[in-house]
Amino acid sequence: GYSASQAQYAGVFKELEDAKAALQLVADDYEDKIDALEDRLFEMDSQFEQQTARLQAKADTRLRDELKGLRKQLKSEFESRMVREKAELEVETERILQQKDNQIELKIEEAKAVVESKFQKEKFELVNNGPKEVIQLLEDRTEKMRYANQKLELALAEAERRIKEEEERIAKEDQGGGG
């Protein structure tokens, strides 16, 4: 009975081992498939990047060329327009100058008259109102100066008094120490 159960046990053990080996094969297979898929993804990714870079370079070049052409076109259009407008402007300016010459002279005369009358008015106001204000201002300033001078004199007198006291104190110390 002993060897039969031992044989049975060995059979079960072998089945387990076989199943384990089969599972390992499946696992290895999946591992390989995953690796292959990752490699493929990586490859596709780098291909996509290269393609994108190529397309980008093409687009950049095309855009640069288009911009260059556009820039040339705009520049020449602008230059010809400037030449045209400058000529028109010169003609118009000449016409206006001839037409307005007399009016300008008149305006200058009017402006001079306005300035002159304003000046006369201000001169009148200055003569009539000026001195009172100016004198008051000068008096105020003089008063402030007088006050400032008094303060300075007081401060000077105080400083001289302190110096004298200090000199006397030093002289006493010298006499006391020496005699």
C-alpha positions in Angstrom: 0.0 0.0 0.0 2.9 2.2 0.8 4.5 2.1 -2.7 1.2 2.7 -4.4 0.6 6.0 -2.6 4.2 6.9 -3.2 3.7 6.4 -6.9 0.4 8.3 -6.8 2.3 11.2 -5.1 5.0 11.1 -7.7 2.4 11.3 -10.4 0.7 14.3 -8.9 4.1 16.0 -8.3 5.0 15.4 -12.0 1.7 16.9 -13.2 2.4 19.9 -11.1 5.9 20.2 -12.4 4.6 19.9 -16.0 1.9 22.5 -15.4 4.5 24.8 -13.8 6.8 24.4 -16.8 3.9 25.1 -19.2 3.0 28.2 -17.3 6.6 29.4 -17.3 6.6 28.9 -21.1 3.5 31.0 -21.4 4.9 33.6 -19.1 8.2 33.7 -21.1 6.2 34.0 -24.3 4.2 36.9 -23.0 7.4 38.6 -21.7 8.9 38.2 -25.2 5.7 39.6 -26.8 5.7 42.6 -24.4 9.4 43.3 -25.2 8.7 43.1 -28.9 5.7 45.4 -28.6 7.8 47.9 -26.5 10.6 47.8 -29.2 8.0 48.3 -31.9 6.5 51.3 -30.0 9.9 52.8 -29.5 10.7 52.3 -33.2 7.4 53.9 -34.3 8.0 56.7 -31.9 11.4 57.5 -33.3 10.1 57.2 -36.9 7.3 59.6 -36.0 9.8 62.0 -34.5 12.1 61.8 -37.6 9.1 62.3 -39.9 7.9 65.2 -37.9 11.4 66.7 -37.9 11.6 66.3 -41.7 8.1 67.8 -42.2 9.0 70.7 -39.9 12.2 71.4 -41.7 10.4 71.3 -45.1 7.7 73.6 -43.7 10.3 76.0 -42.2 12.2 76.2 -45.5 9.0 76.8 -47.5 7.8 79.4 -45.0 11.2 81.1 -45.0 11.2 81.2 -48.8 7.6 82.6 -48.8 8.5 85.2 -46.3 11.5 86.2 -48.2 9.4 86.6 -51.4 6.7 88.5 -49.5 9.3 90.8 -47.9 10.8 91.6 -51.3 7.4 92.3 -52.8 6.3 94.5 -49.9 9.5 96.4 -49.9 9.3 97.2 -53.6 5.6 98.1 -53.3 6.4 100.4 -50.3 9.3 102.0 -52.1 7.3 102.8 -55.2 4.4 104.1 -53.1 6.8 106.3 -51.2 8.3 107.8 -54.4 4.8 108.5 -55.7 3.5 110.0 -52.4 6.7 112.1 -52.0 6.2 113.6 -55.5 2.5 114.3 -54.8 3.3 115.8 -51.5 6.0 118.1 -53.0 3.4 119.4 -55.6 0.7 119.9 -52.9 3.2 121.6 -50.6 4.3 124.0 -53.3 0.7 124.8 -54.1 -0.2 125.4 -50.5 2.9 127.6 -49.9 2.0 129.8 -52.8 -1.6 130.0 -51.9 -1.1 130.6 -48.2 1.9 132.9 -48.3 -0.1 136.1 -47.8 -2.4 134.5 -45.2 0.7 133.3 -43.2 2.1 136.9 -43.2 -1.3 138.1 -41.9 -1.4 135.5 -39.2 2.1 136.4 -38.0 1.1 140.1 -37.8 -2.0 139.1 -35.8 0.1 136.9 -33.4 2.6 139.7 -32.9 -0.2 142.1 -32.1 -1.8 139.7 -29.5 1.6 139.1 -27.9 2.3 142.9 -27.8 -1.1 143.6 -26.2 -0.6 140.8 -23.6 2.8 142.2 -22.8 1.4 145.7 -22.3 -1.3 144.4 -20.0 1.1 142.4 -17.9 3.5 145.4 -17.8 0.6 147.6 -16.6 -0.4 145.0 -13.9 3.2 144.7 -12.8 3.7 148.5 -12.5 0.4 148.9 -10.5 0.4 145.7 -8.3 4.0 144.6 -8.4 5.8 146.8 -6.0 3.5 146.3 -3.0 3.9 142.5 -3.3 7.6 142.7 -3.9 8.2 145.0 -1.0 6.1 142.8 1.3 8.1 139.8 0.2 11.4 141.6 0.8 10.3 142.8 4.2 9.3 139.2 5.2 12.7 137.9 4.0 14.6 140.7 5.8 12.7 139.9 9.0 13.6 136.2 8.7 17.2 137.1 8.1 17.2 139.4 11.2 15.8 136.6 13.3 18.3 134.1 12.0 21.1 136.5 12.7 19.9 137.0 16.3 19.8 133.2 16.8 23.4 132.9 15.4 24.7 135.7 17.7 23.1 134.0 20.7 24.6 130.6 19.8 28.0 132.3 19.2 27.9 134.0 22.6 27.0 130.8 24.3 29.8 128.9 22.5 32.3 131.6 23.6 31.1 131.5 27.2 31.6 127.7 27.3 35.1 127.9 25.8 36.0 130.5 28.4 34.7 128.3 31.2 36.6 125.3 29.8 39.8 127.3 29.6 39.4 128.6 33.2 38.8 125.0 34.4 41.9 123.7 32.6 44.0 126.6 34.0 42.8 125.8 37.6 43.6 122.1 37.2 47.1 123.0 35.9 47.7 125.3 38.9 46.3 122.7 41.4 48.3 119.8 39.9 51.6 121.8 39.5 51.5 123.8 42.8 
